[in-house]
């Protein structure tokens, strides 16, 4: 069995890059079944004038394009913030195997909070979920970003 390797540092880099673009600092990374990075993205909702241009959705789209497939079985998603219901739906549709996320999002989350998308009977695919990975760093980045906006 291979040792656990986190890809949250790269997700945090993507979140920081998003913050520098004036976007809410959320970053996401898709890795293949061997742990290799397939795609890494940060939020781009303002830049693209697209309310669905969340880091998770963009990373899933990029990974699907790279692999020539609409699904990513066996792949993992690393994201700095608990995915919202839109992103949780995309994760399910893409058949992501494992979701690792940092900070919880009690207001807009869709995994452990709010809609709890993976808990619904209608959810056709439920990834394994691991939360709290680099949560302090993720929270700090978000708090710093919003403090500068106030």
C-alpha positions as CSV (number, residue, x, y, z in Angstrom):
1,X,0.0,0.0,0.0
2,X,1.4,3.4,-0.9
3,X,1.7,6.2,1.6
4,X,-1.0,8.9,1.7
5,X,0.0,12.0,-0.2
6,X,-2.0,15.2,0.1
7,X,-2.5,17.6,-2.9
8,X,-4.0,20.3,-0.7
9,X,-0.9,22.5,-1.0
10,X,-1.5,22.8,-4.8
11,X,-5.2,23.5,-4.1
12,X,-4.2,26.2,-1.7
13,X,-1.8,27.7,-4.4
14,X,-4.8,27.8,-6.8
15,X,-6.9,29.5,-4.1
16,X,-4.2,32.1,-3.5
17,X,-4.0,32.7,-7.3
18,X,-7.8,33.2,-7.3
19,X,-7.6,35.7,-4.5
20,X,-5.0,37.7,-6.4
21,X,-7.5,37.8,-9.4
22,X,-10.1,39.2,-7.0
23,X,-12.0,35.9,-6.9
24,X,-13.2,34.1,-3.7
25,X,-10.1,32.1,-2.8
26,X,-11.1,28.5,-3.5
27,X,-8.8,26.1,-5.3
28,X,-9.3,22.5,-6.6
29,X,-7.1,19.7,-7.9
30,X,-8.1,16.5,-9.7
31,X,-5.7,13.6,-9.4
32,X,-5.8,10.3,-11.2
33,X,-5.9,6.8,-9.5
34,X,-2.0,6.9,-9.2
35,X,-2.0,10.3,-7.5
36,X,-0.8,12.3,-10.5
37,X,-2.3,15.8,-11.0
38,X,-4.7,15.9,-14.0
39,X,-6.1,19.4,-13.5
40,X,-5.8,22.3,-11.0
41,X,-8.0,25.4,-11.0
42,X,-9.2,28.3,-8.8
43,X,-12.5,30.2,-8.8
44,X,-13.1,32.3,-11.9
45,X,-16.7,33.4,-11.6
46,X,-16.0,37.1,-12.0
47,X,-13.3,36.7,-14.6
48,X,-15.5,34.5,-16.8
49,X,-18.9,36.2,-15.8
50,X,-20.1,32.7,-15.0
51,X,-21.8,31.8,-11.7
52,X,-20.8,28.1,-12.3
53,X,-17.1,28.8,-12.7
54,X,-16.3,27.4,-9.3
55,X,-12.8,25.8,-8.8
56,X,-14.3,22.3,-8.5
57,X,-16.4,22.6,-11.7
58,X,-13.5,24.1,-13.7
59,X,-11.0,21.4,-12.5
60,X,-13.5,18.6,-13.3
61,X,-14.1,20.1,-16.8
62,X,-10.4,20.4,-17.4
63,X,-9.7,16.8,-16.3
64,X,-12.6,15.5,-18.4
65,X,-11.2,17.3,-21.4
66,X,-7.7,16.0,-20.8
67,X,-8.9,12.5,-20.5
68,X,-11.5,12.7,-23.3
69,X,-14.3,11.4,-21.0
70,X,-17.3,12.9,-19.2
71,X,-16.6,10.8,-16.1
72,X,-13.6,10.5,-13.8
73,X,-14.0,7.1,-12.0
74,X,-11.1,6.4,-9.6
75,X,-10.1,10.0,-9.6
76,X,-9.8,12.2,-6.5
77,X,-10.8,15.8,-5.9
78,X,-8.9,18.1,-3.5
79,X,-10.6,21.4,-2.7
80,X,-9.9,24.0,-0.1
81,X,-13.6,24.6,0.9
82,X,-16.6,22.3,1.3
83,X,-18.2,22.1,-2.1
84,X,-21.5,23.9,-2.6
85,X,-24.6,22.0,-3.9
86,X,-23.7,22.8,-7.6
87,X,-20.2,21.4,-7.1
88,X,-21.4,18.4,-5.2
89,X,-23.7,17.6,-8.1
90,X,-20.8,17.9,-10.5
91,X,-18.7,15.6,-8.3
92,X,-21.4,13.0,-8.3
93,X,-22.0,13.3,-12.1
94,X,-18.3,12.9,-12.8
95,X,-18.1,9.8,-10.5
96,X,-15.2,11.2,-8.5
97,X,-14.0,8.4,-6.2
98,X,-12.8,10.5,-3.2
99,X,-13.4,14.1,-2.1
100,X,-10.9,15.7,0.2
101,X,-11.7,19.2,1.4
102,X,-10.4,21.7,3.8
103,X,-12.6,24.3,5.5
104,X,-16.3,23.5,6.3
105,X,-18.8,25.9,4.9
106,X,-21.8,26.1,7.2
107,X,-23.5,28.8,5.1
108,X,-23.1,27.5,1.5
109,X,-21.8,24.0,1.8
110,X,-23.5,21.1,0.1
111,X,-21.7,18.1,1.6
112,X,-21.8,18.2,5.4
113,X,-24.0,21.3,5.6
114,X,-27.1,22.6,3.8
115,X,-28.3,20.4,1.0
116,X,-26.0,17.5,1.9
117,X,-26.3,16.3,-1.7
118,X,-24.6,13.0,-1.2
119,X,-27.1,12.0,1.5
120,X,-30.1,12.2,-0.8
121,X,-31.7,9.1,-2.1
122,X,-31.7,10.7,-5.6
123,X,-27.9,11.0,-5.6
124,X,-26.6,8.3,-8.0
125,X,-23.0,8.4,-6.9
126,X,-21.4,9.1,-3.5
127,X,-17.7,9.6,-3.2
128,X,-15.8,8.8,-0.1
129,X,-15.5,12.2,1.8
130,X,-12.6,13.3,3.9
131,X,-12.9,16.7,5.5
132,X,-10.6,19.0,7.5
133,X,-7.5,18.6,5.3
134,X,-5.5,21.8,5.8
135,X,-8.7,23.4,7.1
136,X,-6.8,26.1,9.1
137,X,-4.9,27.3,6.1
138,X,-8.0,27.3,4.0
139,X,-10.0,29.2,6.6
140,X,-7.2,31.7,7.1
141,X,-7.0,32.5,3.3
142,X,-10.8,33.0,3.2
143,X,-10.9,35.2,6.3
144,X,-8.0,37.3,5.1
145,X,-9.7,37.8,1.7
146,X,-13.0,38.9,3.1
147,X,-11.4,41.1,5.8
148,X,-9.7,43.1,3.0
149,X,-13.1,43.5,1.3
150,X,-14.8,45.0,4.4
